Amino acid sequence: MAQHIAQKLRLTSALLGTVTRKDLAAAFRAVNARTAFDLGRADKWLQGRAHPRELSVYEDWAKLLRLEQPGAWIAESDLPGFTAAICARHGVDRVALER
């Protein structure tokens, strides 16, 4: 079951330096032009009112972050584990990322 999706998307956005939802959607399209990540749904995801139902969104997300873990891991991981993984992968300080 997907958990902490809104927070994970915000951390992803901070890591990538995307300022707007459009920027984040463009980053997803850069890894998969046919991604199921779109602005309409992203608004709900970022507000915590829904989560992606298509596994392909999580697979695109794993590619975007260049993670070794599969997309399903992003959906199911706890927030501290997700944060630790992306910080380790990208050499970013956890405290700086969470600001």
Sequence and secondary structure as in RCSB ss.txt:
>XXXX:A:sequence
MAQHIAQKLRLTSALLGTVTRKDLAAAFRAVNARTAFDLGRADKWLQGRAHPRELSVYEDWAKLLRLEQPGAWIA
ESDLPGFTAAICARHGVDRVALER
>XXXX:A:secstr
   SHHHHHHHHHHHHT  SHHHHHHHHHHH TT S  HHHHHHHHHTS     HHHHHHHHHHTT SS HHHHH
HS HHHHHHHHHHHHT  HHHHT 
